[in-house]
Amino acid sequence: MTGNGGEHRGRERTTVAIIDAAEDLFSAHGFTAVTVRAIAERAGVSHALVHRYVGSKTDLFRAVLTRNEGAVVSAAPDNPDLLESLSLMLRHARLEHGRRHIRLLAQSALSGLPYDKTTGRFEATARLVELAEHAARSASPAERAEKDLDPRLVVAGCVALLLGWTATESWVRPAAGIGDMDEAEIEAGLERIVRGMLASNVPGLEDDDPAVR
């Protein structure tokens, strides 16, 4: 039993090392430019072991996305409030690991990776859509008529803003003349912007948090 347990833990550690290596390379170069052999070399294992423990390059990419999406969703576990959930997820995304995940998504999308090679479902976005639709259903007919954008589109716009900002921040900040703003100020500002986008366009929402007005 002890031998089997040690073997199992060894396989788990090796699998984590493989997925870590895949994330590093995919984040830096995008899906298309990375090979399984390069991932194996970065992880310090054989090409065959990568296939045995995780699978193909697509399987590796999906494993990276699934792990990272799980971390984003866990930043706001079972929180029924759309604005608060968005804030918590955004704060996670601004951490270095979260930024790497977003850069991975942006790199892969820009390189032309088909959506069907991803997990096929991004849990954080799906959760925000679910909360936005719930808020819209609870709103009055008059408010739904006033805020007539599809809640899914509003969430998509917020997600696209965050993806684009993280992917191009090193260019956008100097281009807009805000290179002197510190990280805390940037983070607070982005939070206010995306919360404002949701509150202004999703029925049933009103942002009453003075910290992000």
N, C-alpha and C positions, 0 to 999 in steps of 0.2 A: 504493500500500500504506500509506504514512504517513497519507494522508487517511482511509482506511478505519479504520486503527487508532485515530486520534484520535476519529473519530466513535463507534467502539465504546466507548472509554473514557469519552467524554462521556455516552453512554447509560447505562453502568454507574453513573457518579456520580449521574446524575439518578434512576435507579431506586432507588439507596440513599437519596437524599434523600426520595423519595416514601414509601418504606417507613418511614424514620425519622419522617416527619410522621404517617403512619398510626398508628404505634406510640404516639406522643405523645398523639394524640387518642383512640384506642381505650382507652389506659390511663386517661386522665382521665375519659372519659364513657361507656365501654362501646360495644359494636358498634352498637346500635340508634340511638343519638342522633347518630352521626357520619355525615356525607355525603361522597361522593367530592369534591364541590366544595370542602368545607372542607379536605380533605386536600390538594387541588391548591393551594389558597390558601396553606396552611401551607408547602408545599414550594416555592412560587414558580413553579409551572408551570401550564399550562392543564389544564382538565378533560379535554379530549380526549387530551392526552399521557399522563395517568394511565391511561386506558383502553388506550391503545396500548402502553405499556410494561409495565403490570402486569395490568390487567383490571378486573373489577368490584369492588365493595366486599368481597364474599366472597373474591375472589382476593387482595385486599390483606390482609385479615385472616389468611388462610391463610399468606401470605408472611411476615407478622410472626411468627406462631406457629412456623412452620418454622425461621426464623432463630434465634429465641430457644430453641426446644427443642434445636436443634443445639448451641448454646452450653452448655446445661445438661449434655447428654450428654458433650460434649467435656471437661467438668470431671473425668470419670472414664473416660477412654478404655480400653476393653478390660479393665477391672478386674474380675476374677472374684469378688471378695469383696463380698458384699451390704452389709455394715455399712460397709466403707470407701467403697464407691461412694456410699452414702447420705450419709455425712459430707461427701464431696467435693462432691456435688451441693447439699447444704444450704449449705455455705460459699459456693458460687457464688450460690445463691438469696438469701443475706443481703447480697450486694453490691447497690448501688443499681440496676444494670441488671436484676439478677435479681429484685429486689423489684418493679420496674416490670412485668416479665413476669407475675409472680404476681398483681399487682393487676389486670392486664389480664384474666387468666383469671377471677378472682373477679368483677370488674365484669360481664363478659360472661355468666357463668353466672347471676348474680343478676338480670340484665336479661331473662332468658328466652331467650337465644340457643340455638337447637337445636344439639345436638351435631353433626349432619350438616353444619353450616355451618363447623365447625372443620376441622382437617386430617384428622380421623377416626382419628388415631393420635398419641398423645403419647409420643415416643420415650423420654423419661426414665422415665416411669411404666412403660412396657412393658419397659424394661431392668431395672428393679427387680423387676417381677413375674417376669421370666425367671430372675433370680438367686435369688429366693425359692423358686420352684418347683424349681429345681435343688438348692438346699439341702435342701428337704423330701424330695426323692427319694433323697438320699444318707443320710438319717437312718434309724435303726433303727425297726422296727415299733412298739416300745414307746414311743419318743419321738413318733412320729407319732400314736399313740393318746393320749398325754398332751397334746400340743399339736395339738388337733384342728380349729383354725380353718383355713379355706381361706387359703393364703398370699396369694392375690390380695386377699382382704378385709383382711388385715393391712397390706399395702402401701397399699391404698386409704385405710385409716384414717390412716396416716402422712402420705400426700399431702394428705388433707383437713385434717389438723392444721396442716400448713405453709401451705396456702392460706388457711385461716381466720385463722391467727395474723398473717400478713403483711397480710391485708386489714383486720384489726380491731385491730392492735397499738396504735394511738394511743388506743383506748378501753379495751382489755383491761388494759394496764399500769397506768393509774391506778385502774381498777376493782378490780384485785387488790392494789393498794397497793405495786406494784413499780416505780413511776415513777423511783425513785432508783437502780435497777440500771443499770449501764453496758452498752454494746452487747456488749462481749466476754463479760460474764457472762451476758447473755441468750442469745447465740449458743451458748456452751458448754452452757448448761442445756438449750436446745432439742435440741442434738445428743445429749445424754445421754438425754433423754426418748424421742426417736424411735428411737434405737438400742436402748434398753431395750424399747420396744414390739415391735420386730422380734425381738430375742434371746429375749424371753419367750414369743413366740407362733408363731414359725416353726421347725419342726423342723430339726435339723442346724446350728443357730446357737448360738454361745456368745460373748458379748462379753468378750474377755480384754484389752481396752484399758483400763488403769487410769485414763487421762485422762478417760474418759467413763463411768466407773462411778458 
